[in-house]
Amino acid sequence: MNVTLTNLGTIAVPYSSPNDKGFAALLEPGVPVSVSATVTTVVNVGDNPDALEELAEGLQNILDKLVKLVTFWRERVAENVVAVDDVVKVSIENHGPNALRVLLGANTNDVEVGVGMTYPASAAGYVEIRELGV
């Protein structure tokens, strides 16, 4: 996967991947972040409950970091720092060789982002990005 993610919201949101050695970090508002690794086929932005289960199976260290980030984020939501119904806003720029499937929230809506395209995703809870054709 070769994408650039930009948080279009007003607070930092967690983003992570269970692939290879995995990673978890905060996606700060307005700061583009490049995810460029052939072994990365799934990236989660926000609070995807399934991502926590995948990370728990072999990436306990990464899981601990992600839980701290998500907990911090949930506390901000609980304090009404952001509106619960529209908390994840991220720009996805696909620089890779394959299209991306972007799941908006609890897998109720998905969008395909073609090679060279940019998509402004917005969803309650989380956005999951999957590389197609791998």
C-alpha angles and dihedrals in degrees: 000000000000111000140142115221123198121184107228092185129091100249134046116267128197120253126186149159130210092204124116105336091346129222140218128191144141120272103216120212114271095001114119115221124195120219106191117162131120091217093055109091100151130046123177121203115193128357109337108168092203091057091060091055093049092049092049091061096070112342104071093152092052090044091056090054093046093049090053091050094046092046090052090048094048090051090055089050091048089051088055092243085139135018112265095219096061110024104134118064116161135162112224118201113189111212095159133101094252137057119256129229109217116199113202111211122315093006091274094123132027135183131195115226112200128214111288093014131123122212127190101216121197124178144149111257104352150350120224120201120200126182112229124222098030 
